[in-house]
Amino acid sequence: MEIETNILQYLPIVKNIQIFHWLHEEELQKMLLISAILHYEKGEKIISQGEVGDSLYAVVNGMVEVSVKDKNKKNIAISQISKGEIFGESAIFLANKRTASVTCASESIIMKISRKNLIFYFKTYPHAGNKLLMLIVLNLLNKLKHANEDLVLEKQSDLDFNYVDTLIQEFISESDLPSD
């Protein structure tokens, strides 16, 4: 990981990140000044499942993969996050352990904003802070909606045990055997 020193050069690119799109240029400049721009190589880990987080991240360029460990401690990829999207935003509200790991799927440029700096921004620029809070909450609600949809699909794909019982009974039933 390499830290970028010329942060303001990213102003036009960061404007296209979902939660920053509605900020005025001056608000966005001030956001960049409290952020870190980090360069990662493919395969580098940004977040580790189980760590306590205190920052939100935005993909400025590249792509990251979200994975969780199964009960056998094997990493299972669950999604990818692309340029313009954010992740880790729940750490702004909760000091909980991260529920997933995030690793670079390609060379990536990531914007990192700590909870402390974001709260400072909210207090110093309340109009911009309200816009950001609303967009962060909407983003979390959208992720929750998709997670709920995935759970419904998973439940629907579960086997119907009544059907399986009937099918097994058909296979083992002797009354349906053809006679010679």
Secondary structure by P-SEA (a helix, b strand, c coil): ccccccccccccccccccccccccaaaaaaaaaabbbbbbcccccccccccccccccccccbbbbbbbbccccbbbbccccccccccccccccccccccbbbbbcccbbbbbbcaaaaaaaaaacaaaaaaaaaaaaaaaaaaaaaaaaaaaaaaaaccaaaaaaaaaaaaacccccccc
